[in-house]
Amino acid sequence: MSKNPFAVFLIETEGTLVHSEETLAKVLFAARNGVPYVYATKLIAGETSPVTPAGAIVVALADVLVGIVLGQLVRQGAPVIAGGFFTIKNQETGIISYGAPEISLMGTGMANVLRFLRIPSFGFAGATDAKVSDAQMGLEAAFSILHAGMSGTSLIYGCGQLEYGQTGSLELLVMGDEVMGMTRRMMKGVEVNEERMARGVIDAVQPGGHYLGEDHTLKYFRTETWWPTVMNRARIADWEANGSKSLGQRVKEKTQSIINTHQSEKLSAEVLSKIQTIVNGADAR
């Protein structure tokens, strides 16, 4: 199960450097039974941790090491992911921000420290302090998703939260999916090998020629290029002919289409039977 888990146990601390008996009991349970678990902490820079990002990361690391070390003492190699939600409080309004750049800054720093320790990381991205589907929503969500992805955070959560976590937004989920696609393409980077450098193709085309008819183009243009689903790349005449819709309108339409038409893939009879056997065994015990 630990190599190919169908579930991961999320365990959150009660406060900075606070670990209750109940929280630690969850770690013991997960480690003893080989259940992968996330040990996560939350902190507010300047309030529940030092105000400096470096100081906040020190506190966060000390926090999650408790859950990591305890699990390893119980069972060496117990599968664990560590991290959490690190933010600031807006001193003018008193809100706990979900879209501040410091969230990404501290999260990226924590991911890098955990990578150095060879521990998978858990981070936050894709949320906003905006109240409606607008430019602020897109900017804050996009920046945080990009930072979390490019920093190599292993498991990212939080997408779809609007109004500093008070509201859930299906439209932000759809918009976030688009940004994640862009981010994954950037994370993929530039793969370099003899065939991709295409020196033979360059020689064949010669200066001033084009590559549209080359087999090399046909082979790679789909996989080397990211294709949007709501971003618009049409000519302005085509855009106008299709209703001159803004990004917000296109996101709303796609969201509604998913709600109206999506059908979840059903589990096979074999899988359902295995799940029922597990449930029956648990009930019997």
Backbone as CSV, one residue per row, in Angstrom:
resi,resn,N_x,N_y,N_z,CA_x,CA_y,CA_z,C_x,C_y,C_z
1,MET,0.821,-1.208,0.000,0.000,0.000,0.000,0.856,1.261,0.000
2,SER,2.008,1.230,0.733,2.826,2.441,0.848,3.440,2.839,-0.481
3,LYS,3.633,1.860,-1.411,4.221,2.183,-2.701,3.184,2.686,-3.703
4,ASN,1.961,2.227,-3.536,0.892,2.646,-4.451,-0.383,2.891,-3.657
5,PRO,-0.391,3.924,-2.807,-1.528,4.127,-1.887,-2.773,4.657,-2.590
6,PHE,-3.928,4.239,-2.107,-5.174,4.814,-2.608,-5.664,5.914,-1.670
7,ALA,-4.992,6.091,-0.542,-5.355,7.148,0.407,-4.118,7.559,1.194
8,VAL,-4.109,8.814,1.624,-3.039,9.337,2.461,-3.681,10.007,3.669
9,PHE,-3.159,9.735,4.844,-3.702,10.239,6.108,-3.135,11.640,6.363
10,LEU,-4.008,12.651,6.449,-3.569,14.016,6.742,-3.632,14.257,8.244
11,ILE,-2.487,14.579,8.829,-2.402,14.853,10.262,-1.895,16.279,10.443
12,GLU,-2.673,17.115,11.123,-2.313,18.524,11.322,-2.057,18.807,12.796
13,THR,-1.029,19.589,13.062,-0.736,19.982,14.433,-1.759,21.010,14.907
14,GLU,-1.911,21.120,16.220,-2.893,22.064,16.775,-2.411,23.510,16.709
15,GLY,-1.130,23.688,16.723,-0.554,25.028,16.693,0.943,24.904,16.534
16,THR,1.607,26.031,16.382,3.050,25.999,16.171,3.758,25.387,17.373
17,LEU,4.529,24.330,17.109,5.290,23.608,18.130,4.390,23.042,19.226
18,VAL,3.165,22.689,18.852,2.216,22.054,19.768,1.791,20.729,19.159
19,HIS,1.973,19.642,19.925,1.662,18.300,19.424,0.887,17.553,20.504
20,SER,-0.407,17.437,20.349,-1.245,16.804,21.357,-1.100,15.286,21.318
21,GLU,-1.588,14.632,22.366,-1.562,13.173,22.410,-2.378,12.589,21.254
22,GLU,-3.500,13.233,20.938,-4.348,12.746,19.842,-3.615,12.813,18.504
23,THR,-2.925,13.919,18.270,-2.174,14.070,17.020,-1.076,13.025,16.905
24,LEU,-0.329,12.835,17.977,0.763,11.876,17.947,0.245,10.441,17.867
25,ALA,-0.937,10.199,18.428,-1.545,8.864,18.321,-1.867,8.541,16.863
26,LYS,-2.239,9.556,16.100,-2.509,9.350,14.671,-1.225,8.962,13.932
27,VAL,-0.120,9.594,14.314,1.171,9.248,13.711,1.524,7.802,14.028
28,LEU,1.341,7.402,15.283,1.640,6.033,15.693,0.797,5.028,14.907
29,PHE,-0.475,5.345,14.763,-1.373,4.451,14.014,-0.916,4.310,12.570
30,ALA,-0.630,5.438,11.933,-0.225,5.414,10.525,1.082,4.639,10.345
31,ALA,2.060,4.925,11.195,3.364,4.273,11.060,3.276,2.770,11.308
32,ARG,2.533,2.371,12.329,2.420,0.944,12.648,1.740,0.164,11.538
33,ASN,0.796,0.807,10.855,0.014,0.115,9.835,0.502,0.375,8.414
34,GLY,1.603,1.093,8.288,2.165,1.352,6.968,1.316,2.267,6.111
35,VAL,0.496,3.110,6.745,-0.352,4.045,6.002,0.434,5.328,5.732
36,PRO,0.599,5.727,4.484,1.301,6.998,4.208,0.579,8.163,4.879
37,TYR,1.320,9.068,5.484,0.674,10.190,6.154,1.405,11.497,5.852
38,VAL,0.610,12.569,5.878,1.136,13.921,5.754,1.178,14.508,7.156
39,TYR,2.336,14.987,7.582,2.405,15.687,8.863,2.555,17.172,8.558
40,ALA,1.501,17.919,8.859,1.418,19.315,8.409,1.246,20.266,9.580
41,THR,1.880,21.413,9.462,1.739,22.463,10.448,1.227,23.738,9.778
42,LYS,0.727,24.654,10.570,0.278,25.950,10.064,0.955,27.026,10.896
43,LEU,1.365,28.094,10.233,1.939,29.195,10.990,1.641,30.525,10.314
44,ILE,1.641,31.572,11.120,1.430,32.940,10.646,2.695,33.718,10.993
45,ALA,3.435,34.113,9.978,4.692,34.824,10.205,4.432,36.116,10.976
46,GLY,5.160,36.304,12.050,4.996,37.495,12.870,3.988,37.327,13.982
47,GLU,3.285,36.190,13.982,2.288,35.943,15.031,2.538,34.608,15.728
48,THR,2.567,33.521,14.985,2.843,32.219,15.597,4.230,31.703,15.219
49,SER,4.983,32.527,14.510,6.373,32.210,14.177,7.114,33.526,13.999
50,PRO,8.438,33.501,13.906,9.156,34.746,13.589,8.632,35.362,12.297
51,VAL,8.720,36.668,12.181,8.169,37.361,11.025,9.016,37.151,9.770
52,THR,10.295,36.838,9.959,11.162,36.618,8.801,10.885,35.244,8.188
53,PRO,10.860,35.135,6.866,10.640,33.828,6.234,11.634,32.765,6.708
54,ALA,12.897,33.145,6.887,13.895,32.180,7.342,13.544,31.644,8.729
55,GLY,13.148,32.548,9.626,12.765,32.121,10.975,11.517,31.264,10.964
56,ALA,10.554,31.618,10.095,9.326,30.836,9.988,9.619,29.420,9.508
57,ILE,10.549,29.289,8.552,10.903,27.965,8.029,11.579,27.131,9.109
58,VAL,12.409,27.757,9.956,13.047,27.038,11.054,11.989,26.448,11.980
59,VAL,10.988,27.251,12.340,9.916,26.785,13.225,9.110,25.679,12.553
60,ALA,8.784,25.871,11.273,8.001,24.869,10.549,8.753,23.541,10.474
61,LEU,10.049,23.600,10.223,10.849,22.382,10.139,10.886,21.671,11.485
62,ALA,11.085,22.427,12.554,11.081,21.822,13.892,9.751,21.142,14.171
63,ASP,8.674,21.769,13.727,7.331,21.230,13.917,7.158,19.881,13.221
64,VAL,7.472,19.837,11.934,7.191,18.614,11.172,8.166,17.489,11.503
65,LEU,9.367,17.841,11.980,10.330,16.797,12.346,9.817,15.932,13.490
66,VAL,8.963,16.492,14.327,8.366,15.705,15.414,7.579,14.533,14.830
67,GLY,6.703,14.827,13.858,5.901,13.770,13.245,6.729,12.809,12.418
68,ILE,7.778,13.318,11.781,8.639,12.464,10.959,9.437,11.501,11.828
69,VAL,10.119,12.041,12.855,10.989,11.223,13.704,10.180,10.187,14.471
70,LEU,9.023,10.585,15.004,8.190,9.635,15.748,7.787,8.461,14.865
71,GLY,7.378,8.767,13.651,6.980,7.706,12.736,8.136,6.761,12.425
72,GLN,9.340,7.304,12.249,10.499,6.473,11.926,10.944,5.627,13.123
73,LEU,10.729,6.141,14.336,11.063,5.364,15.523,10.148,4.154,15.656
74,VAL,8.897,4.341,15.266,7.922,3.247,15.326,8.188,2.231,14.224
75,ARG,8.461,2.734,13.036,8.678,1.848,11.895,9.641,2.519,10.927
76,GLN,10.836,2.029,10.856,11.829,2.620,9.968,11.347,2.544,8.518
77,GLY,11.383,3.699,7.848,10.908,3.758,6.468,9.435,4.036,6.341
78,ALA,8.767,4.352,7.450,7.338,4.689,7.385,7.132,5.827,6.390
79,PRO,6.222,5.677,5.425,6.052,6.694,4.371,5.418,7.975,4.918
80,VAL,6.104,9.089,4.752,5.637,10.358,5.301,5.908,11.501,4.331
81,ILE,5.006,12.464,4.332,5.156,13.719,3.586,5.025,14.838,4.608
82,ALA,5.830,15.886,4.485,5.829,16.935,5.504,5.683,18.315,4.874
83,GLY,5.126,19.244,5.643,4.981,20.626,5.159,3.831,21.310,5.852
84,GLY,3.060,22.099,5.069,1.913,22.774,5.660,1.561,24.069,4.972
85,PHE,0.901,24.929,5.728,0.394,26.206,5.230,1.063,27.319,6.017
86,PHE,1.828,28.142,5.330,2.581,29.216,5.982,2.138,30.553,5.386
87,THR,1.664,31.466,6.211,1.086,32.697,5.688,1.399,33.886,6.578
88,ILE,0.735,34.996,6.296,0.875,36.232,7.066,-0.512,36.750,7.431
89,LYS,-0.567,37.653,8.389,-1.815,38.343,8.702,-1.729,39.772,8.163
90,ASN,-2.752,40.183,7.428,-2.802,41.563,6.948,-3.095,42.476,8.125
91,GLN,-2.151,43.344,8.449,-2.290,44.175,9.653,-3.373,45.243,9.525
92,GLU,-3.777,45.569,8.304,-4.818,46.583,8.121,-6.219,46.006,8.298
93,THR,-6.415,44.752,7.835,-7.750,44.148,7.874,-7.882,43.011,8.874
94,GLY,-6.755,42.449,9.296,-6.797,41.340,10.233,-7.044,39.981,9.596
95,ILE,-7.134,39.920,8.265,-7.392,38.623,7.630,-6.106,37.810,7.531
96,ILE,-6.263,36.500,7.528,-5.150,35.596,7.278,-5.104,35.370,5.768
97,SER,-4.090,35.871,5.117,-4.048,35.894,3.659,-3.859,34.503,3.060
98,TYR,-4.558,34.270,1.938,-4.397,33.044,1.161,-3.752,33.328,-0.196
99,GLY,-3.492,34.612,-0.479,-2.940,34.955,-1.781,-1.647,35.735,-1.729
100,ALA,-1.097,35.917,-0.548,0.116,36.724,-0.397,1.334,36.025,-0.992
101,PRO,2.281,36.785,-1.545,3.487,36.166,-2.104,4.342,35.470,-1.056
102,GLU,4.218,35.896,0.201,5.007,35.250,1.259,4.626,33.778,1.449
103,ILE,3.379,33.430,1.112,2.963,32.025,1.187,3.843,31.191,0.266
104,SER,3.999,31.662,-0.956,4.841,30.950,-1.921,6.307,30.978,-1.509
105,LEU,6.752,32.110,-0.981,8.150,32.256,-0.589,8.518,31.263,0.510
106,MET,7.698,31.210,1.550,7.978,30.298,2.662,7.765,28.844,2.240
107,GLY,6.743,28.603,1.429,6.491,27.244,0.957,7.615,26.714,0.090
108,THR,8.136,27.568,-0.783,9.258,27.177,-1.634,10.501,26.893,-0.796
109,GLY,10.749,27.745,0.191,11.900,27.518,1.075,11.780,26.206,1.824
110,MET,10.582,25.930,2.324,10.365,24.686,3.059,10.544,23.476,2.149
111,ALA,10.029,23.550,0.932,10.172,22.443,-0.021,11.637,22.157,-0.311
112,ASN,12.440,23.202,-0.416,13.859,23.023,-0.699,14.599,22.408,0.485
113,VAL,14.253,22.819,1.691,14.872,22.228,2.881,14.517,20.746,2.976
114,LEU,13.255,20.419,2.739,12.816,19.023,2.818,13.454,18.182,1.715
115,ARG,13.643,18.783,0.536,14.316,18.041,-0.536,15.755,17.718,-0.124
116,PHE,16.421,18.649,0.527,17.774,18.408,1.017,17.796,17.239,2.001
117,LEU,16.727,17.114,2.796,16.620,16.031,3.774,16.041,14.758,3.160
118,ARG,15.714,14.831,1.860,15.135,13.704,1.124,13.783,13.289,1.694
119,ILE,12.982,14.291,2.032,11.631,14.073,2.554,10.638,14.702,1.587
120,PRO,9.633,13.990,1.123,8.617,14.576,0.242,7.914,15.747,0.929
121,SER,7.567,16.758,0.136,7.022,17.985,0.706,5.545,18.178,0.380
122,PHE,4.876,18.912,1.261,3.443,19.202,1.183,3.286,20.714,1.217
123,GLY,2.687,21.297,0.164,2.593,22.751,0.095,1.242,23.248,-0.358
124,PHE,1.090,24.557,-0.325,-0.194,25.220,-0.563,-0.111,26.110,-1.793
125,ALA,-1.159,26.065,-2.652,-1.178,26.921,-3.841,-2.563,26.919,-4.464
126,GLY,-2.815,27.933,-5.314,-4.048,27.967,-6.091,-5.214,28.634,-5.405
127,ALA,-4.962,29.398,-4.353,-6.030,30.092,-3.634,-5.854,31.602,-3.787
128,THR,-6.812,32.361,-3.271,-6.789,33.814,-3.470,-7.542,34.537,-2.361
129,ASP,-7.230,35.806,-2.196,-7.985,36.668,-1.286,-9.103,37.408,-2.017
130,ALA,-9.204,37.235,-3.329,-10.245,37.894,-4.118,-11.632,37.400,-3.696
131,LYS,-12.648,38.200,-3.968,-14.021,37.854,-3.575,-14.846,37.341,-4.738
132,VAL,-14.370,37.615,-5.961,-15.095,37.199,-7.162,-14.076,36.668,-8.177
133,SER,-14.582,36.107,-9.258,-13.715,35.631,-10.328,-13.219,36.829,-11.125
134,ASP,-12.021,37.304,-10.796,-11.491,38.496,-11.456,-9.991,38.357,-11.669
135,ALA,-9.361,39.468,-12.077,-7.926,39.432,-12.372,-7.106,39.097,-11.133
136,GLN,-7.511,39.610,-9.958,-6.777,39.292,-8.736,-6.792,37.792,-8.473
137,MET,-7.949,37.173,-8.671,-8.052,35.724,-8.483,-7.055,34.992,-9.372
138,GLY,-7.024,35.367,-10.644,-6.135,34.705,-11.579,-4.674,34.913,-11.253
139,LEU,-4.314,36.150,-10.898,-2.912,36.455,-10.614,-2.411,35.722,-9.379
140,GLU,-3.158,35.799,-8.289,-2.698,35.179,-7.048,-2.640,33.660,-7.172
141,ALA,-3.652,33.075,-7.791,-3.653,31.621,-7.959,-2.521,31.175,-8.881
142,ALA,-2.339,31.899,-9.994,-1.317,31.501,-10.971,0.087,31.601,-10.395
143,PHE,0.391,32.698,-9.711,1.726,32.851,-9.146,2.031,31.747,-8.139
144,SER,1.057,31.434,-7.287,1.320,30.433,-6.251,1.475,29.038,-6.843
145,ILE,0.655,28.697,-7.849,0.777,27.385,-8.493,2.125,27.261,-9.192
146,LEU,2.528,28.332,-9.882,3.818,28.318,-10.573,4.965,28.122,-9.591
147,HIS,4.949,28.862,-8.485,6.018,28.752,-7.500,6.064,27.359,-6.879
148,ALA,4.896,26.838,-6.508,4.856,25.518,-5.870,5.351,24.445,-6.831
149,GLY,4.939,24.553,-8.084,5.365,23.572,-9.067,6.842,23.646,-9.361
150,MET,7.346,24.846,-9.625,8.750,25.013,-9.996,9.699,24.728,-8.832
151,SER,9.192,24.837,-7.600,10.036,24.540,-6.439,10.144,23.040,-6.197
152,GLY,9.324,22.260,-6.917,9.387,20.810,-6.769,8.604,20.280,-5.587
153,THR,7.615,21.029,-5.111,6.774,20.547,-4.015,6.092,19.248,-4.433
154,SER,6.166,18.235,-3.587,5.709,16.901,-3.969,4.189,16.798,-4.036
155,LEU,3.500,17.350,-3.057,2.038,17.274,-2.983,1.509,18.675,-2.705
156,ILE,0.669,19.181,-3.600,0.177,20.565,-3.504,-1.327,20.556,-3.288
157,TYR,-1.799,21.331,-2.334,-3.238,21.411,-2.056,-3.659,22.874,-1.961
158,GLY,-4.968,23.103,-1.893,-5.478,24.450,-1.647,-6.189,25.107,-2.804
159,CYS,-6.071,24.559,-4.019,-6.670,25.209,-5.181,-8.195,25.274,-5.052
160,GLY,-8.744,26.430,-5.439,-10.201,26.590,-5.437,-10.742,27.387,-4.272
161,GLN,-9.858,27.902,-3.398,-10.324,28.651,-2.233,-10.307,30.146,-2.525
162,LEU,-11.449,30.749,-2.334,-11.670,32.172,-2.617,-11.875,32.906,-1.296
163,GLU,-11.696,34.200,-1.282,-12.000,35.045,-0.122,-11.264,34.544,1.128
164,TYR,-9.916,34.490,1.002,-9.021,34.041,2.066,-9.531,32.783,2.782
165,GLY,-9.989,31.823,1.952,-10.375,30.521,2.479,-11.789,30.402,2.986
166,GLN,-12.574,31.473,2.861,-13.952,31.440,3.360,-14.933,30.852,2.353
167,THR,-14.553,30.816,1.086,-15.458,30.393,0.018,-14.745,29.446,-0.935
168,GLY,-15.472,28.442,-1.412,-14.945,27.549,-2.435,-15.441,27.988,-3.801
169,SER,-14.588,27.910,-4.803,-14.945,28.365,-6.145,-14.658,27.278,-7.170
170,LEU,-15.712,26.770,-7.823,-15.517,25.794,-8.886,-14.803,26.436,-10.078
171,GLU,-15.101,27.700,-10.337,-14.447,28.394,-11.444,-12.947,28.530,-11.210
172,LEU,-12.561,28.762,-9.964,-11.130,28.847,-9.656,-10.464,27.480,-9.828
173,LEU,-11.188,26.400,-9.545,-10.648,25.063,-9.790,-10.365,24.860,-11.277
174,VAL,-11.308,25.280,-12.112,-11.136,25.131,-13.565,-9.990,26.013,-14.055
175,MET,-9.940,27.245,-13.577,-8.846,28.143,-13.942,-7.511,27.587,-13.436
176,GLY,-7.519,27.046,-12.222,-6.309,26.467,-11.656,-5.807,25.291,-12.475
177,ASP,-6.729,24.498,-13.010,-6.335,23.367,-13.852,-5.582,23.855,-15.083
178,GLU,-6.016,24.962,-15.650,-5.333,25.528,-16.812,-3.926,25.985,-16.442
179,VAL,-3.814,26.649,-15.298,-2.506,27.127,-14.851,-1.589,25.951,-14.521
180,MET,-2.163,24.899,-13.961,-1.353,23.709,-13.659,-0.799,23.093,-14.936
181,GLY,-1.601,23.101,-15.989,-1.113,22.586,-17.261,0.074,23.388,-17.775
182,MET,-0.019,24.700,-17.671,1.092,25.561,-18.084,2.326,25.313,-17.212
183,THR,2.078,25.173,-15.906,3.187,24.969,-14.969,3.877,23.638,-15.222
184,ARG,3.094,22.594,-15.476,3.693,21.286,-15.761,4.581,21.359,-17.004
185,ARG,4.120,22.134,-18.002,4.951,22.258,-19.212,6.269,22.929,-18.880
186,MET,6.255,23.954,-18.046,7.496,24.628,-17.671,8.382,23.721,-16.821
187,MET,7.747,22.922,-15.962,8.511,21.985,-15.137,9.183,20.922,-15.991
188,LYS,8.540,20.559,-17.092,9.092,19.546,-17.988,10.416,20.010,-18.583
189,GLY,10.542,21.314,-18.773,11.789,21.881,-19.249,12.101,21.536,-20.699
190,VAL,13.374,21.637,-21.039,13.845,21.363,-22.393,14.611,20.046,-22.375
191,GLU,14.002,19.023,-22.951,14.671,17.727,-23.027,15.659,17.748,-24.193
192,VAL,16.886,17.407,-23.913,17.935,17.486,-24.929,18.454,16.089,-25.245
193,ASN,18.319,15.690,-26.488,18.946,14.477,-26.995,19.208,14.701,-28.489
194,GLU,19.831,13.756,-29.121,20.233,13.930,-30.515,19.035,14.193,-31.417
195,GLU,17.958,13.450,-31.213,16.798,13.609,-32.086,16.104,14.936,-31.854
196,ARG,16.009,15.372,-30.599,15.325,16.629,-30.314,16.137,17.850,-30.764
197,MET,17.442,17.741,-30.800,18.249,18.863,-31.301,18.086,19.046,-32.802
198,ALA,17.615,17.995,-33.467,17.149,18.082,-34.870,18.182,18.636,-35.836
199,ARG,19.438,18.312,-35.649,20.463,18.876,-36.531,20.310,18.391,-37.972
200,GLY,19.927,17.130,-38.126,19.715,16.619,-39.477,18.549,17.297,-40.163
201,VAL,17.498,17.590,-39.403,16.324,18.276,-39.960,16.692,19.701,-40.350
202,ILE,17.474,20.363,-39.517,17.903,21.736,-39.822,18.713,21.757,-41.108
203,ASP,19.603,20.783,-41.270,20.414,20.704,-42.493,19.524,20.472,-43.716
204,ALA,18.480,19.627,-43.533,17.608,19.297,-44.666,16.743,20.479,-45.089
205,VAL,16.290,21.259,-44.140,15.397,22.381,-44.461,16.171,23.537,-45.083
206,GLN,17.363,23.795,-44.578,18.203,24.882,-45.089,17.639,26.269,-44.711
207,PRO,18.491,27.286,-44.717,18.070,28.651,-44.350,16.915,29.153,-45.204
208,GLY,15.963,29.788,-44.566,14.813,30.347,-45.269,13.686,29.370,-45.498
209,GLY,13.894,28.073,-45.181,12.849,27.071,-45.374,11.908,27.001,-44.190
210,HIS,10.937,26.083,-44.251,10.015,25.912,-43.128,9.942,24.446,-42.739
211,TYR,9.447,24.210,-41.547,9.451,22.875,-40.956,8.062,22.248,-40.896
212,LEU,7.079,22.867,-41.529,5.701,22.386,-41.430,5.530,20.974,-41.983
213,GLY,6.241,20.643,-43.037,6.050,19.345,-43.663,7.003,18.264,-43.195
214,GLU,7.808,18.567,-42.193,8.808,17.607,-41.732,8.196,16.551,-40.810
215,ASP,8.636,15.314,-40.939,8.188,14.233,-40.058,8.528,14.547,-38.601
216,HIS,9.646,15.217,-38.394,10.078,15.596,-37.048,9.031,16.496,-36.378
217,THR,8.477,17.439,-37.136,7.440,18.329,-36.614,6.185,17.540,-36.271
218,LEU,5.785,16.645,-37.182,4.591,15.826,-36.959,4.744,14.955,-35.722
219,LYS,5.940,14.459,-35.482,6.177,13.571,-34.351,6.121,14.296,-33.012
220,TYR,6.608,15.534,-32.977,6.803,16.195,-31.686,5.863,17.363,-31.375
221,PHE,5.109,17.871,-32.355,4.415,19.134,-32.085,3.342,19.000,-31.011
222,ARG,2.757,17.824,-30.850,1.724,17.661,-29.816,2.327,17.513,-28.421
223,THR,3.430,16.821,-28.320,4.002,16.538,-27.007,4.937,17.645,-26.505
224,GLU,5.504,18.424,-27.410,6.441,19.474,-27.000,5.739,20.807,-26.754
225,THR,4.466,20.870,-27.095,3.709,22.121,-26.967,2.514,21.915,-26.049
226,TRP,2.287,22.879,-25.153,1.110,22.833,-24.280,-0.075,23.458,-25.011
227,TRP,-1.223,22.788,-24.945,-2.426,23.256,-25.646,-3.480,23.688,-24.642
228,PRO,-3.889,24.950,-24.678,-4.850,25.469,-23.694,-6.273,24.977,-23.939
229,THR,-7.075,25.064,-22.875,-8.497,24.721,-22.995,-9.400,25.939,-22.786
230,VAL,-8.926,26.942,-22.035,-9.730,28.163,-21.851,-8.977,29.432,-22.256
231,MET,-7.658,29.388,-22.293,-6.907,30.529,-22.811,-7.218,30.682,-24.303
232,ASN,-7.270,31.920,-24.773,-7.673,32.166,-26.161,-6.482,32.532,-27.030
233,ARG,-6.320,31.789,-28.132,-5.253,32.083,-29.085,-5.816,32.321,-30.488
234,ALA,-7.099,32.598,-30.565,-7.733,32.795,-31.877,-7.397,34.183,-32.431
235,ARG,-7.536,34.321,-33.746,-7.441,35.652,-34.358,-8.625,36.476,-33.891
236,ILE,-8.456,37.794,-33.875,-9.493,38.639,-33.295,-10.830,38.497,-34.035
237,ALA,-10.811,38.293,-35.343,-12.061,38.127,-36.088,-12.789,36.859,-35.645
238,ASP,-12.031,35.784,-35.423,-12.645,34.537,-34.963,-13.145,34.681,-33.532
239,TRP,-12.377,35.395,-32.720,-12.794,35.641,-31.333,-14.107,36.424,-31.302
240,GLU,-14.213,37.448,-32.138,-15.444,38.236,-32.198,-16.611,37.408,-32.721
241,ALA,-16.336,36.548,-33.707,-17.397,35.708,-34.271,-17.947,34.719,-33.247
242,ASN,-17.123,34.377,-32.257,-17.545,33.438,-31.209,-18.063,34.148,-29.966
243,GLY,-18.382,35.430,-30.106,-19.030,36.141,-29.003,-18.155,37.054,-28.199
244,SER,-16.891,37.240,-28.597,-15.964,38.150,-27.894,-15.917,37.848,-26.390
245,LYS,-15.838,36.584,-26.061,-15.919,36.180,-24.655,-14.596,36.390,-23.924
246,SER,-14.697,36.924,-22.711,-13.520,37.110,-21.875,-13.096,35.770,-21.282
247,LEU,-11.922,35.749,-20.677,-11.450,34.540,-20.031,-12.435,34.100,-18.948
248,GLY,-12.936,35.059,-18.178,-13.894,34.725,-17.124,-15.144,34.051,-17.667
249,GLN,-15.638,34.530,-18.795,-16.821,33.914,-19.404,-16.525,32.504,-19.885
250,ARG,-15.357,32.313,-20.477,-15.004,30.983,-20.975,-14.822,29.994,-19.823
251,VAL,-14.231,30.456,-18.736,-14.069,29.599,-17.564,-15.434,29.214,-17.003
252,LYS,-16.340,30.181,-16.925,-17.686,29.896,-16.406,-18.398,28.874,-17.287
253,GLU,-18.275,29.014,-18.591,-18.925,28.074,-19.507,-18.346,26.671,-19.369
254,LYS,-17.029,26.568,-19.263,-16.411,25.258,-19.120,-16.817,24.617,-17.794
255,THR,-16.855,25.422,-16.741,-17.262,24.914,-15.430,-18.677,24.337,-15.489
256,GLN,-19.589,25.098,-16.107,-20.978,24.647,-16.210,-21.089,23.399,-17.072
257,SER,-20.283,23.337,-18.125,-20.299,22.167,-18.992,-19.862,20.916,-18.231
258,ILE,-18.836,21.054,-17.397,-18.375,19.916,-16.593,-19.470,19.465,-15.631
259,ILE,-20.113,20.443,-15.000,-21.194,20.118,-14.054,-22.320,19.367,-14.759
260,ASN,-22.649,19.807,-15.974,-23.800,19.238,-16.689,-23.507,17.898,-17.366
261,THR,-22.266,17.675,-17.768,-22.009,16.519,-18.631,-21.039,15.489,-18.070
262,HIS,-20.244,15.843,-17.065,-19.200,14.916,-16.620,-19.781,13.657,-15.987
263,GLN,-19.229,12.533,-16.375,-19.591,11.252,-15.783,-18.332,10.592,-15.223
264,SER,-18.325,10.333,-13.929,-17.159,9.703,-13.315,-17.003,8.274,-13.822
265,GLU,-15.763,7.870,-14.003,-15.499,6.507,-14.452,-15.855,5.532,-13.335
266,LYS,-16.661,4.543,-13.659,-17.115,3.594,-12.654,-16.041,2.539,-12.395
267,LEU,-15.970,2.113,-11.140,-15.032,1.062,-10.782,-15.520,-0.267,-11.339
268,SER,-14.571,-1.121,-11.680,-14.937,-2.435,-12.206,-15.521,-3.303,-11.099
269,ALA,-16.234,-4.331,-11.506,-16.829,-5.259,-10.535,-15.751,-5.919,-9.679
270,GLU,-14.593,-6.195,-10.285,-13.500,-6.827,-9.555,-12.979,-5.921,-8.447
271,VAL,-12.797,-4.642,-8.765,-12.308,-3.687,-7.762,-13.333,-3.507,-6.654
272,LEU,-14.607,-3.371,-7.017,-15.666,-3.214,-6.019,-15.722,-4.423,-5.085
273,SER,-15.512,-5.607,-5.654,-15.529,-6.819,-4.843,-14.388,-6.829,-3.841
274,LYS,-13.206,-6.389,-4.278,-12.049,-6.345,-3.381,-12.267,-5.330,-2.260
275,ILE,-12.845,-4.181,-2.620,-13.131,-3.159,-1.598,-14.121,-3.697,-0.579
276,GLN,-15.150,-4.375,-1.056,-16.156,-4.929,-0.147,-15.549,-5.979,0.775
277,THR,-14.599,-6.774,0.251,-13.922,-7.768,1.085,-13.136,-7.105,2.203
278,ILE,-12.456,-5.995,1.865,-11.700,-5.245,2.888,-12.633,-4.685,3.949
279,VAL,-13.748,-4.103,3.505,-14.725,-3.523,4.439,-15.301,-4.605,5.338
280,ASN,-15.654,-5.749,4.751,-16.225,-6.844,5.542,-15.231,-7.340,6.588
281,GLY,-13.945,-7.430,6.170,-12.923,-7.862,7.117,-12.761,-6.893,8.266
282,ALA,-12.812,-5.597,7.958,-12.708,-4.582,9.007,-13.887,-4.643,9.953
283,ASP,-15.093,-4.819,9.391,-16.297,-4.937,10.240,-16.205,-6.149,11.158
284,ALA,-15.676,-7.257,10.635,-15.573,-8.480,11.432,-14.615,-8.309,12.601
285,ARG,-13.514,-7.556,12.363,-12.551,-7.341,13.428,-13.078,-6.401,14.488
